[in-house]
Amino acid sequence: MASERDVRAGLQRAGQEHLLRFWAELEPGPRAALLAELGRLEPEALRAHCQRAAAACVRPPGPPPDLAASLRPLSPERVGSASRSDPETLRLWEEEGFHQIALNKVAVVLLAGGQGTRLGVTYPKGMYQVGLPSQKTLYQLQAERIRRVEQLADERHGTRCTVPWYIMTSEFTLGPTAEFFKEHDFFHLDRNNVVMFEQRMLPAVTFDGRAILEQKDKVAMAPDGNGGLFCALADHQILEDMERRGVEFVHVYCVDNILVRLADPVFIGFCVLRGADCAAKVVEKAYPEEPVGVVCQVDGVPQVVEYSEISLETARLRAPDGGLLYNTGNICNHFFTRRFLQTVTREYEPLLKPHVAVKKVPYVDEEGNPVKPLKPNGIKMEKFVFDVFQFAENFVAFEVLREEEFSPLKNSDSADKDNPTTARQALLSQHYRWALQAGAHFLDSNGAQLSELPRLPGSGELPAICEISPLVSYSGEGLEAYLQGREFQSPLILDENRVRTLRP
């Protein structure tokens, strides 16, 4: 561990000596912890980080000048669609995806470094239950989708394949996530195929460029954004591990989407057959002002432009077919080749520009008293995973239906959207549709057949509750054998045990 003298000298070079201002008051234990934390901060990098944060904060908000002139939608040849492609094309994509999965060439990477602060919990989002009848968490749903897609690939190709699951955590989420997986026996996945690794942390900074002390013996640190993935891959030799396993294609996604299809064979197959090295799933924007980034081109280069950077006038532009011109909403669901990720980590990561997030950051005042600010007082600098799109040789996008693949969990139920209720309803609504499409009929408590509308008029409620385990069906496949022509009372929980009783 670095000495006090070395750390103090480094802080002086970085212009951040104030981080040791309570040194004389600290006991040996807290002193050692603070030295260890500060010793990991390289002085020149710390100085540059704080200067960058202060400079970024004074830039005016809103659309960058002249952005509209260089902005263009993605060209049609770059975009595939799950809803507008013919069944044979979809079958070919899916078959190619399953082929690659069966060859052990596909891995998934989960971005799970953020805390559930907006959700109102102190533990990682993946541990959250949205109130499903099964009481499954996001982590369990995702683990079971991996198990099911492995099973489907095995059945098609007569193999015993593995889809390794790499989980990027942070200082805040690694411990609780690792313990949660152990408590649940890794949801019956081979623990050797679940690899957790930690992203870097960066100090939060005041508007005038001073790193913030959260406590007398602790700097206010925050994960370096989901774009911290690329440094973390290098820090923990994750790409080397993938290479040893024979992985060539990587599906990267964010933890909070309850409908995410891990290692989606249709998406994987589309990307492989197109020869893509980098890709994004997108959904059609619900309305012009929807706060999602847009996957588009700037000066001919693919990238995601944040909603705050697009003027309302531009957001409302219409295409010849009447739809929004900029309608490809980013959902943090990406495909990369391993070779592309290797190139990014070796060559391009230093070129990624951090983004500014102005936050309320707890701190200690000059007397050492803890303060919880009522308004934003600090800057957290983040990199975004999609900022590497610009370096791709062959970037493509794949449009999917929102109701089938995107319902994020970001807020508590006090918010009007992206909350536990909307996430739960999205999943149960999907499963109800699947059941109806498979020929199921639902009855009320008196034995009368319920409406087969997706939602009841007026209330918007589901006519019946139906939850289908991912271990039974990954994307609605194979349900006719259990449901065709049969009647069920609500709720129907179609798990492995129920399926055994329904087999013909």
Beta strands, then each sheet from edge to edge (+ up, - down):
strand 1: 71-72
strand 2: 79-81
strand 3: 106-111
strand 4: 165-169
strand 5: 194-198
strand 6: 201-203
strand 7: 213-215
strand 8: 218-219
strand 9: 221-223
strand 10: 249-254
strand 11: 278-284
strand 12: 294-298
strand 13: 301-305
strand 14: 328-337
strand 15: 355-359
strand 16: 363-364
strand 17: 370-371
strand 18: 378-382
strand 19: 395-399
strand 20: 441-443
strand 21: 466-468
strand 22: 487-489
strand 23: 492-494
sheet 1: 1+ 12- 13+
sheet 2: 2+ 19+ 11+ 14- 10+ 3+ 4+ 5+
sheet 3: 6+ 9-
sheet 4: 7+ 8-
sheet 5: 15+ 18-
sheet 6: 16+ 17-
sheet 7: 20+ 22+
sheet 8: 21+ 23+
end
